Amino acid sequence: MTKTVTEKTGNSCHPNDLDTVQNHLKDKLEGKKFLVVVDDVWSNNREGWESFLTPFECGSDGGHTVVTSRLDSVASMVKTNHIQPFNLSLLHEEDCWLVFAKHAFFPTESRDRSALEITGRKIVEKYKRLPLTVQTLGSLLRTKDHEKSLLRTKDHEREWIDVLYNEIWEFSEDESSILPGLRISYYYLPSNLKRCFVYCSLFPKHYEFERDELVLLWMAEDLL
């Protein structure tokens, strides 16, 4: 939230000087309408939240801040007497299955899907109908099937059952902030891709890296 703010003249604020950044924002927003979207908030630190909002209080009455989060505690922190949380409903079960099937099956394949569909629908139930994890794991199973395209249907079914009954599903969100479906997608990555993926953890959160630059770094570490 304290990224460098650059003027047209080329002058910039010091990214670690929060007061300077806030004063700059106040000047820019004073009397203006604005929309700020703060996506996927996990922290329920009230003091930090109030500090973040300070510059936006200088805007007009037409200014709005939208916050998204999966935590009820965050919603309770940011709500005011005039604004109440809006709880989004989960994706309908059948719609969720269609998203999963779209990513899990190849459009041109002719194999019998009936056995896999039974297992797949059980996997979707464990997803709690969350689109991101449904898409991620569907793509994972599609990749696994492609890597083993010569397997019989029974072998494919065992692969899906292995995912369904993986113990990662038993981890609560209190034990890990990562959704079980996303943890499983990492668990089943080939070992060579895991090394590339883990390398990305060296970058700070929200760091914007260039794809080609990252590939060169992987090459320098002999990961490819």
Number of C-alpha atoms within 10 A of each C-alpha: 8 15 12 13 15 12 10 6 6 7 9 14 18 15 13 11 12 16 14 16 20 19 13 17 17 17 13 14 18 14 15 14 13 14 11 11 10 12 10 12 13 14 13 16 11 12 8 10 14 12 12 14 12 13 20 22 14 17 19 14 11 10 16 14 12 10 15 16 15 12 13 12 13 21 19 12 14 17 12 10 5 5 8 11 14 8 11 7 8 11 13 10 14 12 12 21 23 14 17 26 22 14 19 22 19 14 9 6 8 7 10 9 14 9 12 18 15 12 17 23 19 14 24 25 14 14 20 15 22 19 17 15 21 27 21 17 25 24 19 20 22 18 17 17 21 13 10 12 12 10 12 10 16 11 13 19 20 13 15 20 17 12 22 19 12 13 11 16 17 10 14 12 10 7 8 10 11 13 17 21 25 18 17 21 17 17 14 15 15 10 11 10 14 14 14 18 14 10 15 14 9 8 10 8 8 6 8 8 10 8 9 9 10 14 14 13 15 17 12 10 11 8 15 13
